Amino acid sequence: MLYVVFIGFLMGLANLIPGVSGGTIALLGGLYERFVGSISMLTALKIRREEILFL
């Protein structure tokens, strides 16, 4: 869980650097697939508890 928080912090920090996006950091950190999957479940209203905690 601490790893996810750290990568989330880096995603926010990356938005301050021109040319680097939070998605790039999520991809490098190995969380991109899970992040996109959680967002898609949220928009489809099929979200589970684990995905809410992840977001």
CHARMM-style PDB file with segment names, atoms N, HN, CA, C and O in Angstrom:
ATOM      1  N   MET     1       0.825  -1.195   0.000  1.00  0.00      PROA
ATOM      2  CA  MET     1       0.000   0.000   0.000  1.00  0.00      PROA
ATOM      3  C   MET     1       0.866   1.254   0.000  1.00  0.00      PROA
ATOM      4  O   MET     1       0.529   2.250  -0.640  1.00  0.00      PROA
ATOM      5  N   LEU     2       1.974   1.199   0.717  1.00  0.00      PROA
ATOM      6  HN  LEU     2       2.247   0.390   1.237  1.00  0.00      PROA
ATOM      7  CA  LEU     2       2.870   2.352   0.754  1.00  0.00      PROA
ATOM      8  C   LEU     2       3.471   2.619  -0.621  1.00  0.00      PROA
ATOM      9  O   LEU     2       3.710   3.770  -0.989  1.00  0.00      PROA
ATOM     10  N   TYR     3       3.716   1.552  -1.380  1.00  0.00      PROA
ATOM     11  HN  TYR     3       3.522   0.618  -1.081  1.00  0.00      PROA
ATOM     12  CA  TYR     3       4.245   1.699  -2.734  1.00  0.00      PROA
ATOM     13  C   TYR     3       3.255   2.454  -3.618  1.00  0.00      PROA
ATOM     14  O   TYR     3       3.653   3.316  -4.400  1.00  0.00      PROA
ATOM     15  N   VAL     4       1.973   2.136  -3.497  1.00  0.00      PROA
ATOM     16  HN  VAL     4       1.649   1.435  -2.861  1.00  0.00      PROA
ATOM     17  CA  VAL     4       0.938   2.799  -4.291  1.00  0.00      PROA
ATOM     18  C   VAL     4       0.870   4.278  -3.928  1.00  0.00      PROA
ATOM     19  O   VAL     4       0.728   5.125  -4.810  1.00  0.00      PROA
ATOM     20  N   VAL     5       0.969   4.592  -2.656  1.00  0.00      PROA
ATOM     21  HN  VAL     5       1.084   3.904  -1.939  1.00  0.00      PROA
ATOM     22  CA  VAL     5       0.952   5.989  -2.214  1.00  0.00      PROA
ATOM     23  C   VAL     5       2.168   6.727  -2.771  1.00  0.00      PROA
ATOM     24  O   VAL     5       2.049   7.865  -3.226  1.00  0.00      PROA
ATOM     25  N   PHE     6       3.327   6.087  -2.738  1.00  0.00      PROA
ATOM     26  HN  PHE     6       3.423   5.163  -2.369  1.00  0.00      PROA
ATOM     27  CA  PHE     6       4.550   6.706  -3.248  1.00  0.00      PROA
ATOM     28  C   PHE     6       4.450   6.976  -4.749  1.00  0.00      PROA
ATOM     29  O   PHE     6       4.823   8.057  -5.205  1.00  0.00      PROA
ATOM     30  N   ILE     7       3.956   6.015  -5.516  1.00  0.00      PROA
ATOM     31  HN  ILE     7       3.653   5.137  -5.146  1.00  0.00      PROA
ATOM     32  CA  ILE     7       3.798   6.205  -6.960  1.00  0.00      PROA
ATOM     33  C   ILE     7       2.758   7.289  -7.234  1.00  0.00      PROA
ATOM     34  O   ILE     7       2.924   8.079  -8.164  1.00  0.00      PROA
ATOM     35  N   GLY     8       1.693   7.338  -6.441  1.00  0.00      PROA
ATOM     36  HN  GLY     8       1.558   6.697  -5.686  1.00  0.00      PROA
ATOM     37  CA  GLY     8       0.697   8.404  -6.583  1.00  0.00      PROA
ATOM     38  C   GLY     8       1.291   9.774  -6.330  1.00  0.00      PROA
ATOM     39  O   GLY     8       0.967  10.738  -7.023  1.00  0.00      PROA
ATOM     40  N   PHE     9       2.164   9.861  -5.335  1.00  0.00      PROA
ATOM     41  HN  PHE     9       2.427   9.078  -4.772  1.00  0.00      PROA
ATOM     42  CA  PHE     9       2.865  11.117  -5.062  1.00  0.00      PROA
ATOM     43  C   PHE     9       3.739  11.506  -6.253  1.00  0.00      PROA
ATOM     44  O   PHE     9       3.771  12.669  -6.654  1.00  0.00      PROA
ATOM     45  N   LEU    10       4.445  10.530  -6.810  1.00  0.00      PROA
ATOM     46  HN  LEU    10       4.419   9.585  -6.484  1.00  0.00      PROA
ATOM     47  CA  LEU    10       5.285  10.805  -7.981  1.00  0.00      PROA
ATOM     48  C   LEU    10       4.453  11.200  -9.199  1.00  0.00      PROA
ATOM     49  O   LEU    10       4.888  12.018 -10.009  1.00  0.00      PROA
ATOM     50  N   MET    11       3.255  10.621  -9.330  1.00  0.00      PROA
ATOM     51  HN  MET    11       2.902   9.956  -8.672  1.00  0.00      PROA
ATOM     52  CA  MET    11       2.372  11.000 -10.436  1.00  0.00      PROA
ATOM     53  C   MET    11       1.973  12.464 -10.322  1.00  0.00      PROA
ATOM     54  O   MET    11       1.976  13.189 -11.317  1.00  0.00      PROA
ATOM     55  N   GLY    12       1.632  12.901  -9.123  1.00  0.00      PROA
ATOM     56  HN  GLY    12       1.629  12.312  -8.315  1.00  0.00      PROA
ATOM     57  CA  GLY    12       1.285  14.303  -8.914  1.00  0.00      PROA
ATOM     58  C   GLY    12       2.467  15.221  -9.122  1.00  0.00      PROA
ATOM     59  O   GLY    12       2.324  16.304  -9.688  1.00  0.00      PROA
ATOM     60  N   LEU    13       3.628  14.800  -8.671  1.00  0.00      PROA
ATOM     61  HN  LEU    13       3.744  13.919  -8.211  1.00  0.00      PROA
ATOM     62  CA  LEU    13       4.843  15.588  -8.830  1.00  0.00      PROA
ATOM     63  C   LEU    13       5.245  15.700 -10.299  1.00  0.00      PROA
ATOM     64  O   LEU    13       5.769  16.729 -10.725  1.00  0.00      PROA
ATOM     65  N   ALA    14       5.002  14.649 -11.064  1.00  0.00      PROA
ATOM     66  HN  ALA    14       4.576  13.813 -10.717  1.00  0.00      PROA
ATOM     67  CA  ALA    14       5.364  14.648 -12.485  1.00  0.00      PROA
ATOM     68  C   ALA    14       4.577  15.683 -13.267  1.00  0.00      PROA
ATOM     69  O   ALA    14       5.055  16.177 -14.288  1.00  0.00      PROA
ATOM     70  N   ASN    15       3.387  16.020 -12.811  1.00  0.00      PROA
ATOM     71  HN  ASN    15       2.999  15.619 -11.981  1.00  0.00      PROA
ATOM     72  CA  ASN    15       2.582  17.019 -13.515  1.00  0.00      PROA
ATOM     73  C   ASN    15       3.200  18.406 -13.445  1.00  0.00      PROA
ATOM     74  O   ASN    15       2.824  19.285 -14.221  1.00  0.00      PROA
ATOM     75  N   LEU    16       4.132  18.618 -12.538  1.00  0.00      PROA
ATOM     76  HN  LEU    16       4.437  17.905 -11.908  1.00  0.00      PROA
ATOM     77  CA  LEU    16       4.814  19.907 -12.440  1.00  0.00      PROA
ATOM     78  C   LEU    16       5.951  20.037 -13.444  1.00  0.00      PROA
ATOM     79  O   LEU    16       6.412  21.143 -13.726  1.00  0.00      PROA
ATOM     80  N   ILE    17       6.404  18.907 -13.982  1.00  0.00      PROA
ATOM     81  HN  ILE    17       6.030  18.009 -13.753  1.00  0.00      PROA
ATOM     82  CA  ILE    17       7.536  18.897 -14.907  1.00  0.00      PROA
ATOM     83  C   ILE    17       7.001  18.904 -16.341  1.00  0.00      PROA
ATOM     84  O   ILE    17       6.243  18.010 -16.719  1.00  0.00      PROA
ATOM     85  N   PRO    18       7.386  19.902 -17.140  1.00  0.00      PROA
ATOM     86  CA  PRO    18       6.913  19.938 -18.531  1.00  0.00      PROA
ATOM     87  C   PRO    18       7.380  18.711 -19.323  1.00  0.00      PROA
ATOM     88  O   PRO    18       8.550  18.332 -19.264  1.00  0.00      PROA
ATOM     89  N   GLY    19       6.466  18.109 -20.049  1.00  0.00      PROA
ATOM     90  HN  GLY    19       5.515  18.418 -20.096  1.00  0.00      PROA
ATOM     91  CA  GLY    19       6.792  16.963 -20.882  1.00  0.00      PROA
ATOM     92  C   GLY    19       6.651  15.617 -20.201  1.00  0.00      PROA
ATOM     93  O   GLY    19       6.768  14.584 -20.859  1.00  0.00      PROA
ATOM     94  N   VAL    20       6.406  15.600 -18.910  1.00  0.00      PROA
ATOM     95  HN  VAL    20       6.311  16.440 -18.375  1.00  0.00      PROA
ATOM     96  CA  VAL    20       6.233  14.342 -18.177  1.00  0.00      PROA
ATOM     97  C   VAL    20       4.809  14.314 -17.632  1.00  0.00      PROA
ATOM     98  O   VAL    20       4.340  15.295 -17.055  1.00  0.00      PROA
ATOM     99  N   SER    21       4.124  13.191 -17.816  1.00  0.00      PROA
ATOM    100  HN  SER    21       4.505  12.394 -18.285  1.00  0.00      PROA
ATOM    101  CA  SER    21       2.754  13.098 -17.313  1.00  0.00      PROA
ATOM    102  C   SER    21       2.671  12.088 -16.178  1.00  0.00      PROA
ATOM    103  O   SER    21       3.561  11.258 -15.993  1.00  0.00      PROA
ATOM    104  N   GLY    22       1.600  12.178 -15.436  1.00  0.00      PROA
ATOM    105  HN  GLY    22       0.877  12.853 -15.586  1.00  0.00      PROA
ATOM    106  CA  GLY    22       1.361  11.218 -14.365  1.00  0.00      PROA
ATOM    107  C   GLY    22       1.173   9.813 -14.902  1.00  0.00      PROA
ATOM    108  O   GLY    22       1.533   8.836 -14.246  1.00  0.00      PROA
ATOM    109  N   GLY    23       0.602   9.711 -16.105  1.00  0.00      PROA
ATOM    110  HN  GLY    23       0.309  10.505 -16.639  1.00  0.00      PROA
ATOM    111  CA  GLY    23       0.425   8.406 -16.734  1.00  0.00      PROA
ATOM    112  C   GLY    23       1.748   7.727 -17.041  1.00  0.00      PROA
ATOM    113  O   GLY    23       1.866   6.505 -16.943  1.00  0.00      PROA
ATOM    114  N   THR    24       2.739   8.520 -17.413  1.00  0.00      PROA
ATOM    115  HN  THR    24       2.644   9.513 -17.493  1.00  0.00      PROA
ATOM    116  CA  THR    24       4.073   7.973 -17.669  1.00  0.00      PROA
ATOM    117  C   THR    24       4.659   7.380 -16.401  1.00  0.00      PROA
ATOM    118  O   THR    24       5.239   6.294 -16.429  1.00  0.00      PROA
ATOM    119  N   ILE    25       4.512   8.082 -15.298  1.00  0.00      PROA
ATOM    120  HN  ILE    25       4.041   8.964 -15.275  1.00  0.00      PROA
ATOM    121  CA  ILE    25       5.024   7.591 -14.021  1.00  0.00      PROA
ATOM    122  C   ILE    25       4.264   6.339 -13.590  1.00  0.00      PROA
ATOM    123  O   ILE    25       4.863   5.398 -13.069  1.00  0.00      PROA
ATOM    124  N   ALA    26       2.949   6.322 -13.804  1.00  0.00      PROA
ATOM    125  HN  ALA    26       2.462   7.086 -14.228  1.00  0.00      PROA
ATOM    126  CA  ALA    26       2.157   5.136 -13.464  1.00  0.00      PROA
ATOM    127  C   ALA    26       2.597   3.935 -14.301  1.00  0.00      PROA
ATOM    128  O   ALA    26       2.657   2.811 -13.802  1.00  0.00      PROA
ATOM    129  N   LEU    27       2.903   4.177 -15.570  1.00  0.00      PROA
ATOM    130  HN  LEU    27       2.854   5.089 -15.976  1.00  0.00      PROA
ATOM    131  CA  LEU    27       3.374   3.099 -16.439  1.00  0.00      PROA
ATOM    132  C   LEU    27       4.727   2.579 -15.974  1.00  0.00      PROA
ATOM    133  O   LEU    27       4.937   1.368 -15.910  1.00  0.00      PROA
ATOM    134  N   LEU    28       5.632   3.473 -15.653  1.00  0.00      PROA
ATOM    135  HN  LEU    28       5.461   4.457 -15.705  1.00  0.00      PROA
ATOM    136  CA  LEU    28       6.950   3.064 -15.173  1.00  0.00      PROA
ATOM    137  C   LEU    28       6.871   2.366 -13.815  1.00  0.00      PROA
ATOM    138  O   LEU    28       7.663   1.468 -13.529  1.00  0.00      PROA
ATOM    139  N   GLY    29       5.924   2.775 -12.986  1.00  0.00      PROA
ATOM    140  HN  GLY    29       5.280   3.504 -13.218  1.00  0.00      PROA
ATOM    141  CA  GLY    29       5.758   2.165 -11.669  1.00  0.00      PROA
ATOM    142  C   GLY    29       4.958   0.877 -11.687  1.00  0.00      PROA
ATOM    143  O   GLY    29       4.835   0.208 -10.660  1.00  0.00      PROA
ATOM    144  N   GLY    30       4.411   0.519 -12.847  1.00  0.00      PROA
ATOM    145  HN  GLY    30       4.511   1.062 -13.680  1.00  0.00      PROA
ATOM    146  CA  GLY    30       3.661  -0.724 -12.964  1.00  0.00      PROA
ATOM    147  C   GLY    30       2.224  -0.635 -12.489  1.00  0.00      PROA
ATOM    148  O   GLY    30       1.596  -1.662 -12.233  1.00  0.00      PROA
ATOM    149  N   LEU    31       1.690   0.570 -12.365  1.00  0.00      PROA
ATOM    150  HN  LEU    31       2.199   1.405 -12.573  1.00  0.00      PROA
ATOM    151  CA  LEU    31       0.324   0.738 -11.861  1.00  0.00      PROA
ATOM    152  C   LEU    31      -0.658   1.225 -12.923  1.00  0.00      PROA
ATOM    153  O   LEU    31      -1.833   1.430 -12.618  1.00  0.00      PROA
ATOM    154  N   TYR    32      -0.210   1.412 -14.143  1.00  0.00      PROA
ATOM    155  HN  TYR    32       0.745   1.246 -14.390  1.00  0.00      PROA
ATOM    156  CA  TYR    32      -1.061   2.006 -15.175  1.00  0.00      PROA
ATOM    157  C   TYR    32      -2.297   1.159 -15.459  1.00  0.00      PROA
ATOM    158  O   TYR    32      -3.412   1.680 -15.487  1.00  0.00      PROA
ATOM    159  N   GLU    33      -2.109  -0.139 -15.670  1.00  0.00      PROA
ATOM    160  HN  GLU    33      -1.204  -0.562 -15.648  1.00  0.00      PROA
ATOM    161  CA  GLU    33      -3.240  -1.026 -15.980  1.00  0.00      PROA
ATOM    162  C   GLU    33      -4.268  -1.023 -14.855  1.00  0.00      PROA
ATOM    163  O   GLU    33      -5.472  -0.954 -15.104  1.00  0.00      PROA
ATOM    164  N   ARG    34      -3.795  -1.098 -13.634  1.00  0.00      PROA
ATOM    165  HN  ARG    34      -2.817  -1.154 -13.432  1.00  0.00      PROA
ATOM    166  CA  ARG    34      -4.711  -1.117 -12.484  1.00  0.00      PROA
ATOM    167  C   ARG    34      -5.432   0.224 -12.352  1.00  0.00      PROA
ATOM    168  O   ARG    34      -6.622   0.264 -12.042  1.00  0.00      PROA
ATOM    169  N   PHE    35      -4.715   1.311 -12.586  1.00  0.00      PROA
ATOM    170  HN  PHE    35      -3.748   1.278 -12.838  1.00  0.00      PROA
ATOM    171  CA  PHE    35      -5.294   2.650 -12.489  1.00  0.00      PROA
ATOM    172  C   PHE    35      -6.396   2.837 -13.526  1.00  0.00      PROA
ATOM    173  O   PHE    35      -7.492   3.287 -13.191  1.00  0.00      PROA
ATOM    174  N   VAL    36      -6.116   2.498 -14.770  1.00  0.00      PROA
ATOM    175  HN  VAL    36      -5.226   2.132 -15.041  1.00  0.00      PROA
ATOM    176  CA  VAL    36      -7.106   2.641 -15.839  1.00  0.00      PROA
ATOM    177  C   VAL    36      -8.284   1.703 -15.603  1.00  0.00      PROA
ATOM    178  O   VAL    36      -9.432   2.085 -15.829  1.00  0.00      PROA
ATOM    179  N   GLY    37      -8.016   0.491 -15.154  1.00  0.00      PROA
ATOM    180  HN  GLY    37      -7.083   0.180 -14.970  1.00  0.00      PROA
ATOM    181  CA  GLY    37      -9.093  -0.456 -14.858  1.00  0.00      PROA
ATOM    182  C   GLY    37     -10.001   0.027 -13.741  1.00  0.00      PROA
ATOM    183  O   GLY    37     -11.218  -0.144 -13.807  1.00  0.00      PROA
ATOM    184  N   SER    38      -9.412   0.630 -12.714  1.00  0.00      PROA
ATOM    185  HN  SER    38      -8.423   0.769 -12.661  1.00  0.00      PROA
ATOM    186  CA  SER    38     -10.210   1.154 -11.600  1.00  0.00      PROA
ATOM    187  C   SER    38     -11.076   2.324 -12.042  1.00  0.00      PROA
ATOM    188  O   SER    38     -12.231   2.436 -11.632  1.00  0.00      PROA
ATOM    189  N   ILE    39     -10.521   3.192 -12.876  1.00  0.00      PROA
ATOM    190  HN  ILE    39      -9.582   3.101 -13.209  1.00  0.00      PROA
ATOM    191  CA  ILE    39     -11.298   4.328 -13.388  1.00  0.00      PROA
ATOM    192  C   ILE    39     -12.446   3.834 -14.264  1.00  0.00      PROA
ATOM    193  O   ILE    39     -13.553   4.366 -14.179  1.00  0.00      PROA
ATOM    194  N   SER    40     -12.203   2.829 -15.102  1.00  0.00      PROA
ATOM    195  HN  SER    40     -11.304   2.397 -15.171  1.00  0.00      PROA
ATOM    196  CA  SER    40     -13.272   2.323 -15.964  1.00  0.00      PROA
ATOM    197  C   SER    40     -14.369   1.645 -15.148  1.00  0.00      PROA
ATOM    198  O   SER    40     -15.547   1.754 -15.489  1.00  0.00      PROA
ATOM    199  N   MET    41     -13.995   0.948 -14.075  1.00  0.00      PROA
ATOM    200  HN  MET    41     -13.038   0.860 -13.798  1.00  0.00      PROA
ATOM    201  CA  MET    41     -15.008   0.340 -13.207  1.00  0.00      PROA
ATOM    202  C   MET    41     -15.821   1.412 -12.484  1.00  0.00      PROA
ATOM    203  O   MET    41     -17.023   1.251 -12.270  1.00  0.00      PROA
ATOM    204  N   LEU    42     -15.163   2.495 -12.113  1.00  0.00      PROA
ATOM    205  HN  LEU    42     -14.187   2.626 -12.287  1.00  0.00      PROA
ATOM    206  CA  LEU    42     -15.856   3.591 -11.440  1.00  0.00      PROA
ATOM    207  C   LEU    42     -16.897   4.212 -12.362  1.00  0.00      PROA
ATOM    208  O   LEU    42     -18.019   4.486 -11.937  1.00  0.00      PROA
ATOM    209  N   THR    43     -16.532   4.436 -13.619  1.00  0.00      PROA
ATOM    210  HN  THR    43     -15.621   4.213 -13.964  1.00  0.00      PROA
ATOM    211  CA  THR    43     -17.480   5.047 -14.549  1.00  0.00      PROA
ATOM    212  C   THR    43     -18.604   4.087 -14.932  1.00  0.00      PROA
ATOM    213  O   THR    43     -19.692   4.529 -15.303  1.00  0.00      PROA
ATOM    214  N   ALA    44     -18.354   2.782 -14.848  1.00  0.00      PROA
ATOM    215  HN  ALA    44     -17.470   2.424 -14.548  1.00  0.00      PROA
ATOM    216  CA  ALA    44     -19.392   1.794 -15.154  1.00  0.00      PROA
ATOM    217  C   ALA    44     -20.217   1.436 -13.913  1.00  0.00      PROA
ATOM    218  O   ALA    44     -21.131   0.615 -13.986  1.00  0.00      PROA
ATOM    219  N   LEU    45     -19.891   2.054 -12.779  1.00  0.00      PROA
ATOM    220  HN  LEU    45     -19.148   2.721 -12.719  1.00  0.00      PROA
ATOM    221  CA  LEU    45     -20.564   1.815 -11.499  1.00  0.00      PROA
ATOM    222  C   LEU    45     -20.470   0.356 -11.055  1.00  0.00      PROA
ATOM    223  O   LEU    45     -21.392  -0.167 -10.429  1.00  0.00      PROA
ATOM    224  N   LYS    46     -19.364  -0.293 -11.377  1.00  0.00      PROA
ATOM    225  HN  LYS    46     -18.615   0.132 -11.885  1.00  0.00      PROA
ATOM    226  CA  LYS    46     -19.123  -1.676 -10.963  1.00  0.00      PROA
ATOM    227  C   LYS    46     -17.903  -1.747 -10.053  1.00  0.00      PROA
ATOM    228  O   LYS    46     -17.191  -2.751 -10.042  1.00  0.00      PROA
ATOM    229  N   ILE    47     -17.666  -0.709  -9.309  1.00  0.00      PROA
ATOM    230  HN  ILE    47     -18.244   0.107  -9.319  1.00  0.00      PROA
ATOM    231  CA  ILE    47     -16.429  -0.611  -8.527  1.00  0.00      PROA
ATOM    232  C   ILE    47     -16.504  -1.475  -7.273  1.00  0.00      PROA
ATOM    233  O   ILE    47     -17.550  -1.593  -6.635  1.00  0.00      PROA
ATOM    234  N   ARG    48     -15.361  -2.075  -6.940  1.00  0.00      PROA
ATOM    235  HN  ARG    48     -14.511  -1.978  -7.458  1.00  0.00      PROA
ATOM    236  CA  ARG    48     -15.249  -2.896  -5.736  1.00  0.00      PROA
ATOM    237  C   ARG    48     -14.499  -2.109  -4.667  1.00  0.00      PROA
ATOM    238  O   ARG    48     -13.907  -1.066  -4.944  1.00  0.00      PROA
ATOM    239  N   ARG    49     -14.534  -2.619  -3.463  1.00  0.00      PROA
ATOM    240  HN  ARG    49     -15.015  -3.467  -3.238  1.00  0.00      PROA
ATOM    241  CA  ARG    49     -13.893  -1.950  -2.323  1.00  0.00      PROA
ATOM    242  C   ARG    49     -12.396  -1.753  -2.556  1.00  0.00      PROA
ATOM    243  O   ARG    49     -11.851  -0.698  -2.233  1.00  0.00      PROA
ATOM    244  N   GLU    50     -11.730  -2.765  -3.115  1.00  0.00      PROA
ATOM    245  HN  GLU    50     -12.173  -3.623  -3.377  1.00  0.00      PROA
ATOM    246  CA  GLU    50     -10.286  -2.682  -3.345  1.00  0.00      PROA
ATOM    247  C   GLU    50      -9.938  -1.553  -4.310  1.00  0.00      PROA
ATOM    248  O   GLU    50      -8.923  -0.877  -4.150  1.00  0.00      PROA
ATOM    249  N   GLU    51     -10.791  -1.358  -5.313  1.00  0.00      PROA
ATOM    250  HN  GLU    51     -11.616  -1.908  -5.443  1.00  0.00      PROA
ATOM    251  CA  GLU    51     -10.536  -0.307  -6.292  1.00  0.00      PROA
ATOM    252  C   GLU    51     -10.774   1.072  -5.695  1.00  0.00      PROA
ATOM    253  O   GLU    51     -10.086   2.031  -6.046  1.00  0.00      PROA
ATOM    254  N   ILE    52     -11.748   1.175  -4.795  1.00  0.00      PROA
ATOM    255  HN  ILE    52     -12.307   0.396  -4.510  1.00  0.00      PROA
ATOM    256  CA  ILE    52     -11.979   2.456  -4.123  1.00  0.00      PROA
ATOM    257  C   ILE    52     -10.776   2.809  -3.265  1.00  0.00      PROA
ATOM    258  O   ILE    52     -10.344   3.961  -3.253  1.00  0.00      PROA
ATOM    259  N   LEU    53     -10.231   1.837  -2.549  1.00  0.00      PROA
ATOM    260  HN  LEU    53     -10.582   0.901  -2.559  1.00  0.00      PROA
ATOM    261  CA  LEU    53      -9.047   2.088  -1.730  1.00  0.00      PROA
ATOM    262  C   LEU    53      -7.844   2.434  -2.592  1.00  0.00      PROA
ATOM    263  O   LEU    53      -7.012   3.249  -2.192  1.00  0.00      PROA
ATOM    264  N   PHE    54      -7.739   1.831  -3.763  1.00  0.00      PROA
ATOM    265  HN  PHE    54      -8.414   1.169  -4.088  1.00  0.00      PROA
ATOM    266  CA  PHE    54      -6.627   2.118  -4.665  1.00  0.00      PROA
ATOM    267  C   PHE    54      -6.697   3.549  -5.171  1.00  0.00      PROA
ATOM    268  O   PHE    54      -5.682   4.243  -5.236  1.00  0.00      PROA
ATOM    269  N   LEU    55      -7.897   3.988  -5.529  1.00  0.00      PROA
ATOM    270  HN  LEU    55      -8.721   3.425  -5.477  1.00  0.00      PROA
ATOM    271  CA  LEU    55      -8.052   5.354  -6.038  1.00  0.00      PROA
ATOM    272  C   LEU    55      -7.934   6.349  -4.916  1.00  0.00      PROA
ATOM    273  OT1 LEU    55      -8.037   7.554  -5.146  1.00  0.00      PROA
TER     274      LEU     55
END
